[in-house]
Amino acid sequence: MRASLLGPGDADRIVKYGKLTKKELDHLIKQVGALLARKGVEIILVPAKGIGYLIAQEYKKNKGKKIIGAVPRDDKEYGLAHIEKYLPIMDEEINIGDWYDLNGRIASLSDIALCIGLGCGTMCDMAMLKYQYKYNNSKTKLVIFENSISSRLHKEIEADLKNIHYINSLEELEQIIDKQKE
């Protein structure tokens, strides 16, 4: 089983706009990393600054099974210089093409797309699930920590993302993982 980690590059954005304090967010990051490791879930992320990387660090500390980096090696527009220092966290790499390919596919590379916080890139990742559901028969569950964002997604967006699960606790995430593994 795999989980894609989605969230902003600036974790402080979660504290500013979500409903979590810095201490609560730090605790959540540690708990999520430990839970994913304990459950034997492989994780997929863009190895870059942000929430996914912070969770991956905790996952690795807890002897997680595998960290898969989705890296846009073919990108000519934005390049990779800004993520080079984060690449060593990976156990395996997927060359996902360019940054646009990455936004279009990262969420659907897994059984669960786990979102903690929002940013423009995160919205792209989630929105592209519409086409993965429609044309590629994706069954990816979009799991959003509701307490990490200012409000639920707009109804217009939710209408296209049929497999959304809003949660507020680690226990709810664990239930989703356990059910997915059945």
ZITABEL-V733420 format. One record per run of one state. SS is the DSSP state (H for helix, E for strand, C for the rest). FROM is the first residue (numbers start at 0). LEN is the number of residues. If there is no record, write none. Layout:
# ZITABEL-V733420
<<SS | FROM | LEN> <SS | FROM | LEN>>
This chain:
# ZITABEL-V733420
<<C | 0 | 1> <E | 1 | 5> <C | 6 | 5> <H | 11 | 6> <C | 17 | 4> <H | 21 | 17> <C | 38 | 3> <E | 41 | 4> <C | 45 | 5> <H | 50 | 11> <C | 61 | 5> <E | 66 | 5> <C | 71 | 12> <H | 83 | 6> <C | 89 | 2> <E | 91 | 4> <C | 95 | 3> <H | 98 | 11> <C | 109 | 2> <E | 111 | 4> <C | 115 | 4> <H | 119 | 8> <C | 127 | 1> <H | 128 | 8> <C | 136 | 4> <E | 140 | 5> <H | 145 | 3> <C | 148 | 6> <H | 154 | 4> <C | 158 | 5> <E | 163 | 4> <C | 167 | 2> <H | 169 | 12> <C | 181 | 1>>
